[in-house]
């Protein structure tokens, strides 16, 4: 055999194949081979123990390479891990999976570092070779003499020792593929194995999976603060906002805190940097930190793993534009063939880049989204052109998915609610200069839905942005631009911004006439919308003029029986009603309802809407019995056709409750009103405008029933809610406050009534204009409060101004004008100006009889007021005759139990008393007490008032007659 030079163990021999003494050289004979092992080109001299199995007691002194660094929170997860590894006997394997950077390794290290096992060993397991390297390191830790053996031999020795023992713990960190560790798991019969992995799927054959989510807000704030203040006190203001912006992701929070600590910038400044330079901040780590452990690097590596499925990256860039939670499957449909789409989604789910919520929705961490939509020309996964393309795809999917058509259909609301947050996220994540026509479409659709739900402020913002995009891309005269402008004007009107609505609709009408022509359907629709806005703004004459033009134009274009023509005529009928042309209004509403029934059938929604409008006309003209009968029919029909919870059904029931109230059926009004208010709150939401309207109607019914304290409390709640939802200056908010002032007046809180009434009048004058009908109504109510406070001069001055303004703005014979003049006559009576009160009262009676009819409730009220003026003027006989006439008429028209009938009977008793007919007065008042207690209840204020008067009169009569009089009214 050839000689060899004596070299140190483990050193490479000289050229050629050699072996030290006793070694085996390739091609040579075997001589005394008991202590050496060689490979071609190398010779190693090993100590004898290297050839023996690793001793059983090798770990008795404790062996671990696990060190836990800074750690916070995760108590629930630590408890879950503790419970998961309590089962004795066979091997226990659990996999903690989650998004890269969520804190899986930190959790595993903290948990494993406190375990009782004698052997606790950490193995980086991102591929098979890394697993072998980690096991080889374990072998060397157990038996240092194995250091010179090949790595595969070392790892085999480690596995052999593990198979022969228990009481050990392995942590296999960052497993990318279950196949990389499957051979190891198959060989280990005992012990404990904890796996950390980004892979959420594929563990059902290998381990029990435990998903790790992001920190709770308090945990992420604690981590940020501890890192930031590690070397001493620092400014932590805004730390919670940084954690929120980072989605409470452990690595991101730690990275941001370390950056702030090193650079000295405060958390609020970091937020600004993150907003302006996201790509730079995602890649930024602290000096001396692991450059491979930044958010950008972690997820770049994950996407590298997915590069064999390019569609996965495409989908992630699309998902980046949506809200992070509950992204519907429908927003991805159509981006690829279903099998490819399913495969790509599966890959993203497997690597925890998205989370399958199990209900056809996915969630994506907000930082994954932020990174995926942040362009970086040096990152193949985030090239600017790919991100722009993904944004356009996301926009198109939203536009195609969001429901179109009428948004008052409840069956579309679940999808609207599901998609809305993602539309908001899309438009929030890029500036308007990147908007496309599809973006404008998304904004338009979401605005229409929001308007229907009463969310007017965001609807207006969306329409403003959509309009700017349409004008920039399509031009000012494009039909889509005109439609968007018209819808924005409608939103302004709904929000009470009437001057802006009128101005924009007039501009839109002018452009539509110029571009499309006077008789184009879109022009006629715009003209009809403007007529409606004129009516809401109090410009009733303009509304009628324009409404008549629209009805004629649509009739000429589509025919008398077209749906468009009939709708325009219904709107015109409402304008007639507001102008006091009640006869014209009822006639036209009756014709429209009959035409809809003839053309579309009794159960068509348009027929039912027309009949609902007719109910309103009947109520306004005092035909309350007809109103109740028709309202009951409409409510039943709408419920049968559309369902009991459809908004139109609830609206019909609200109108029925109001009809009951107008007819004096307060018990029925309250019972139904409470049901409807609860149903609206359940279906539409507690703060929806329709719910608040029903609640306001219920308050009115409470007041009608004498439950004014409840009406007052409920109105105070409504005022707060409407101010919050609609704004302090919205017409509905001001109406609620006006009602509240009226209830203060009813409760004899005169000072509160006057203060609030003055505020409402001033606000309406500022918002709506000094001559707007609502402003004049506020002034009218304020005059009534002044009159009750004994400030007759102020009441008369204000009343005269209101009466004159209403005559000028609305017309001499309109109901509101006549009401103002009636209140003025009452003020004259209170001030002792009886002659003027009588003259004005007789004029009002004549006008109301001429305009409304002899038996109209308002005509009868005017007659009752005139009777009071007669009594004040000393014309008792005329007062008694007129009151007796009103009693007979109200009994015939309204019924003997109607509140107005009961009131006029009490007034007649007072007139008898004042006319020196005490016994007639007592007899009648006893009847009134009986009737009021039966109808209203003994505790109703109006019942208690007449009982008090009765006892007072009885005492007077008894004293005068010198004998007892029975005080009982029964």
LINSUL-V279258 format. One record per backbone hydrogen bond with DSSP energy under -1.0 kcal/mol. CO is the residue of the C=O (numbers start at 1). NH is the residue of the N-H. Records with the same first field share a line. If there is no record, write none. Layout:
CO: NH + NH
//
This chain:
8: 11
20: 23
25: 28
32: 34
37: 44
39: 42
42: 39
44: 37
47: 50
48: 51
49: 52
55: 58
57: 60
59: 62
63: 120
74: 78
75: 79
76: 80
77: 81
78: 82
79: 83
80: 84
81: 85
83: 86
92: 193
93: 208
94: 195
95: 210
96: 197
97: 212
99: 102
101: 251
103: 107
104: 108
105: 109
106: 110
107: 111
108: 112
109: 113
111: 114
112: 115
118: 63
119: 169
120: 65
121: 171
123: 173
127: 131
128: 132
129: 133
130: 134
131: 135
132: 136
133: 137
134: 138
135: 139
136: 140
137: 141
138: 142
139: 143
143: 146
144: 147
146: 149
150: 154
151: 155
152: 156
153: 157
154: 158
155: 159
156: 160
157: 161
158: 162
159: 163
160: 164
168: 192
169: 121
170: 194
171: 123
172: 196
173: 125
177: 180
178: 181 + 182
181: 185
182: 186
184: 187
189: 91
191: 92
192: 170
193: 94
194: 172
195: 96
196: 175
197: 98
203: 206 + 207
208: 95
210: 97
216: 220
217: 221
218: 222
219: 223
220: 224
221: 225
222: 226
223: 227
224: 228
225: 229
227: 230
229: 232
236: 239
238: 242
239: 243
240: 244
241: 245
242: 246
243: 248
244: 247
246: 249
248: 215
249: 253
250: 254
251: 255
252: 256
253: 257
254: 258
255: 259
256: 260
257: 261
258: 262
259: 263
260: 264
266: 270
267: 271
268: 272
269: 273
270: 274
271: 275
272: 276
273: 277
277: 281
278: 282
279: 283
282: 296
286: 289
290: 293
294: 298
295: 299
296: 300
297: 301
298: 302
299: 303
300: 304
301: 305
304: 307
306: 309
309: 312
310: 314
311: 315
312: 316
313: 317
314: 318
315: 319
316: 320
318: 321
319: 322
324: 364
327: 362
328: 331
329: 332 + 333
332: 335
337: 341
338: 342
339: 343
340: 344
341: 345
342: 346
343: 347
344: 348
345: 349
346: 350
347: 351
348: 353 + 354
349: 352
350: 200
355: 363
360: 329
361: 357
362: 327
363: 355
365: 369
366: 370
367: 371
368: 372
369: 373
371: 374
376: 379
379: 382
382: 376
383: 387
384: 388
385: 389
386: 390
387: 391
388: 392
389: 393
390: 394
391: 395
392: 396
393: 397
394: 398
395: 399
396: 400
397: 401
398: 402
409: 412
410: 413
412: 416
413: 417
414: 418
415: 419
416: 420
419: 422 + 423
420: 424
421: 425
422: 426
423: 427
424: 428
425: 429
431: 434
432: 435
436: 440
437: 441
438: 442
439: 443
440: 444
441: 445
442: 446
443: 447
444: 448
445: 449
446: 450
447: 451
448: 452
449: 453
450: 455
451: 454
454: 456
455: 459
456: 460
457: 461
458: 462
459: 463
460: 464
461: 465
462: 466
463: 467
464: 468
465: 469
466: 470
467: 471
468: 472
469: 473
470: 474 + 475
478: 482
479: 483
480: 484
481: 485
482: 486
483: 487
484: 488
485: 489
486: 490
487: 491
488: 492
489: 493
490: 494
491: 495
492: 497
493: 496
496: 498
497: 501
498: 502
499: 503
500: 504
501: 505
502: 506
503: 507
504: 508
505: 509
506: 510
507: 511
508: 512
509: 513
510: 514
511: 515
512: 516 + 517
517: 520
520: 524
521: 525
522: 526
523: 527
524: 528
525: 529
526: 530
527: 531
528: 532
529: 533
530: 534
531: 535
532: 536
533: 537
534: 539
535: 538
538: 540
539: 543
540: 544
541: 545
542: 546
543: 547
544: 548
545: 549
546: 550
547: 551
548: 552
549: 553
550: 554
551: 555
552: 556
553: 557
554: 558
555: 559
559: 562
562: 566
563: 567
564: 568
565: 569
566: 570
567: 571
568: 572
569: 573
570: 574
571: 575
572: 576
573: 577
574: 578
575: 579
576: 581
577: 580
580: 582
581: 585
582: 586
583: 587
584: 588
585: 589
586: 590
587: 591
588: 592
589: 593
590: 594
591: 595
592: 596
593: 597
594: 598
595: 599
596: 600
597: 601
601: 604
604: 608
605: 609
606: 610
607: 611
608: 612
609: 613
610: 614
611: 615
612: 616
613: 617
614: 618
615: 619
616: 620
617: 621
618: 623
619: 622
622: 624
623: 627
624: 628
625: 629
626: 630
627: 631
628: 632
629: 633
630: 634
631: 635
632: 636
633: 637
634: 638
635: 639
636: 640
637: 641
638: 642
639: 643
643: 646
646: 650
647: 651
648: 652
649: 653
650: 654
651: 655
652: 656
653: 657
654: 658
655: 659
656: 660
657: 661
658: 662
659: 663
660: 665
661: 664
664: 666
665: 669
666: 670
667: 671
668: 672
669: 673
670: 674
671: 675
672: 676
673: 677
674: 678
675: 679
676: 680
677: 681
678: 682
679: 683
680: 684 + 685
685: 688
688: 692
689: 693
690: 694
691: 695
692: 696
693: 697
694: 698
695: 699
696: 700
697: 701
698: 702
699: 703
700: 704
701: 705
702: 707
703: 706
706: 708
707: 711
708: 712
709: 713
710: 714
711: 715
712: 716
713: 717
714: 718
715: 719
716: 720
717: 721
718: 722
719: 723
720: 724
721: 725
722: 726 + 727
727: 730
730: 734
731: 735
732: 736
733: 737
734: 738
735: 739
736: 740
737: 741
738: 742
739: 743
740: 744
741: 745
742: 746
743: 747
744: 749
745: 748
748: 750
749: 753
750: 754
751: 755
752: 756
753: 757
754: 758
755: 759
756: 760
757: 761
758: 762
759: 763
760: 764
761: 765
762: 766
763: 767
764: 768 + 769
769: 772
772: 776
773: 777
774: 778
775: 779
776: 780
777: 781
778: 782
779: 783
780: 784
781: 785
782: 786
783: 787
784: 788
785: 789
786: 791
787: 790
790: 792
791: 795
792: 796
793: 797
794: 798
795: 799
796: 800
797: 801
798: 802
799: 803
800: 804
801: 805
802: 806
803: 807
804: 808
805: 809
806: 810 + 811
814: 818
815: 819
816: 820
817: 821
818: 822
819: 823
820: 824
821: 825
822: 826
823: 827
824: 828
825: 829
826: 830
827: 831
828: 833
829: 832
832: 834
833: 837
834: 838
835: 839
836: 840
837: 841
838: 842
839: 843
840: 844
841: 845
842: 846
843: 847
844: 848
845: 849
846: 850
847: 851
848: 852 + 853
853: 856
856: 860
857: 861
858: 862
859: 863
860: 864
861: 865
862: 866
863: 867
864: 868
865: 869
866: 870
867: 871
868: 872
869: 873
870: 875
871: 874
874: 876
875: 879
876: 880
877: 881
878: 882
879: 883
880: 884
881: 885
882: 886
883: 887
884: 888
885: 889
886: 890
887: 891
888: 892
889: 893
890: 894 + 895
895: 898
898: 902
899: 903
900: 904
901: 905
902: 906
903: 907
904: 908
905: 909
906: 910
907: 911
908: 912
909: 913
910: 914
911: 915
912: 917
913: 916
917: 921
918: 922
919: 923
920: 924
921: 925
922: 926
923: 927
924: 928
925: 929
926: 930
927: 931
928: 932
929: 933
930: 934
931: 935
932: 936 + 937
937: 940
940: 944
941: 945
942: 946
943: 947
944: 948
945: 949
946: 950
947: 951
948: 952
949: 953
950: 954
951: 955
952: 956
953: 957
954: 958
955: 959
956: 960
957: 961
958: 962
//
